[in-house]
Amino acid sequence: MSVRELVVLGTASQVPTRHRNHNGYLLRWDGEGILFDPGEGTQRQMLRAGVAAHDLNRICVTHFHGDHSLGLAGVIQRINLDQVPHEVTAHFPRSGQRFFDRLRYATAYRETVALTEAPVDTDGTLAVTPAYTLDALKLSHPVESYGYRLTEPDGRRMLPERLAAHGIKGPDVGRIQREGFLDGVPLDEVSEVRRGQRFAFVMDTRLCEGVHALAEGCDLLVIESTFLDEDETLATDHGHLTAGQAARVARDAGVRHLVLTHFSQRYPDPEEFERQARAAGYDGELTVARDLTRIPVPKRR
C-alpha cells in the first residue's frame, strides 16, 4: 500500500528548545523516503518517529546553517552502519561542498554505502523518476539556499459513465488505456486528466520569486515562519518569513494544506502562528507543525 505523508522530526529555528528539536522532515512518497534538512539530533528523532535508515533514498539540504545540516554526520554514519542496500543521493548547494565534506567525514567510520553526491548550483530539475520529478529553486537568505519541489506526473482518470456509453468494459478498459484508442474511440473521450500531486519544501528565505514558484498549486507546502508579523523587519533583515507572509504565499498559490514550521524560540505560544496565518486570508487546511507529528499528503482532487 502506497503511503504519502510528511513525518516532522524537528521544528526549531537556530537552537533547539525543550519541546522542539532542530529541523528534520521526512517525506514518504510511496516506496521512497526523502529527508529534508537534518539538523542536530535528527538521528534520535528518527528513532522516536519509527524512521529507519533503510527508509532513506534522498537527502535534500536547503543550506548550510547548523540547524539545517548538523545532523548529516550522524545520519550518514547510520546509513553506513545499517548497510542500507540501495543508493542514497544527497542534494545540497554546491557552494557548501566544503561543509558537506566536513560533515560526511566528521569522524572515523567504515563506509559501506556508496552515497551519491548531486550538488545544486542553479535552478532546475535534479531527478526524474516514474513517481516524481524533483526540482530546486534558489531562495533569498544570507547564505546560498535552495527550496525543493516534488511533482507527480499527471495521470488519467477513467469515467465509468462514458465507458458504459461506448460499451467499453472488462479487459477493454486496460486496452484503451495502453493503446489510446479502441474501435475508433479515443482515450480522451472516456477519461480526464488526473493532476499529479505536488509538494514543496521552503526553508530560510525572504519573500522572493523562488518562494512563489515553489508554492504554486501545491497540495502540501512546508514553509518556514520563523517570526510573527510584528517582527517583519527583523525577519527581512535575517532572511526569514513571518506567519502572515507564508500564509499569503500559500493563499495566492492555491495551496491545499499549509504546514508552518521553523519557529523562533522567542515565541512561547505556537497557536499565534495559526491565528496570524488565518488573519492573512489563508482558508485551506493548516498545520502548525509539532515534533513527531505525521501529516498526510491530501488525497487527489
GIUR-V5765 format. One record per backbone hydrogen bond with DSSP energy under -1.0 kcal/mol. CO is the residue of the C=O (numbers start at 0). NH is the residue of the N-H. If there is no record, write none. Layout:
[[CO	NH] [CO	NH]]
//
This chain:
[[2	29] [3	296] [4	27] [5	294] [6	25] [7	291] [10	262] [12	14] [19	16] [20	11] [22	38] [23	8] [23	9] [24	35] [25	6] [26	33] [27	4] [28	31] [31	28] [32	56] [32	57] [33	26] [34	59] [35	24] [36	38] [37	70] [38	41] [40	44] [41	45] [42	46] [43	47] [44	48] [45	50] [51	54] [52	55] [56	88] [57	34] [58	90] [59	36] [61	145] [64	67] [65	68] [65	69] [68	71] [70	74] [71	75] [72	76] [73	77] [74	78] [75	79] [76	80] [77	81] [78	83] [87	115] [88	58] [89	117] [90	60] [91	119] [92	95] [93	96] [95	99] [96	100] [97	101] [98	102] [99	103] [100	104] [102	105] [112	114] [115	89] [119	93] [123	135] [126	133] [131	128] [132	150] [133	125] [133	126] [134	148] [135	123] [136	146] [139	205] [144	138] [146	136] [147	200] [148	134] [149	198] [150	132] [154	193] [156	191] [158	162] [159	163] [160	164] [161	165] [162	167] [163	166] [168	171] [169	172] [170	174] [171	175] [172	176] [173	177] [174	178] [175	179] [179	186] [181	184] [184	181] [185	188] [186	189] [189	158] [191	156] [193	154] [196	151] [197	218] [197	219] [198	149] [199	221] [200	147] [201	223] [207	211] [208	212] [209	213] [210	214] [211	215] [214	217] [217	255] [219	199] [220	258] [221	201] [222	260] [225	263] [226	242] [227	230] [228	231] [230	234] [231	235] [232	236] [233	237] [234	239] [240	226] [241	245] [242	246] [243	247] [244	248] [245	249] [246	250] [247	251] [248	252] [249	254] [252	216] [255	284] [256	220] [257	286] [258	222] [259	288] [260	224] [262	12] [263	266] [268	271] [269	272] [270	274] [271	275] [272	276] [273	277] [274	278] [275	279] [276	281] [277	280] [284	257] [286	259] [289	292] [292	7] [294	5]]
//
